Each structure stands twice: as C-alpha cells, then as structure tokens.
Amino acid sequence: MAEYRVQKVRDAFLVLNAEGERVGPFWANELAAERERLRMQVAFDTRLKRGLRPCLSCNAEFQSQGIHNRLCDACKDHAASLGREMAG
C-alpha cells in the first residue's frame, strides 16, 4: 500500500502523503519527484517493517503490511473459515 504519490501542479511536481498533503519541495521534473517519493516510501515501509516475509503457517513468502501481519491471505482466510465453522 503506497503512502506517497507524485502529482503535477502547473510546471512542477510534488510528493504528497496519503492525506494529500505536500511533504517536500517542488520538483522541476517528474523523475526527481519520483525518486523522492520512492525514498520516502522505503523509509516509511522500513519504519513499519513492511516487506516480504514468510507466513508463520505455510512458510510462503507474502507482502506483509508490518510486524503485526504474519499470516498470508490464504492462511488468514482459512483460519477465519475454521472460526466460523466452530462458532456455528
């Protein structure tokens, strides 16, 4: 999930956060703004410990949203379906 994006405003480019707020200077070209967006995104993801991680259940690698996210979607769905069966 990207938290930062680049937007063109007149003859310049901006890096905006998820709330749409400017988080840096105006850039003269899109490539420079995109580099800054990527730098900010990597720093943000690193703070949250986002990235590829092995699922604790099946050991398949998946894109984790942070240290709280340890099961892949398939294992999470399977666990949820087991919970519904036991409750019903």
Summary of the structure (lengths in Angstrom):
residues: 88
radius of gyration: 18.6
end to end distance: 34.2
largest distance: 60.0
contacts: 201
relative contact order: 0.12
helix: 39%
strand: 23%
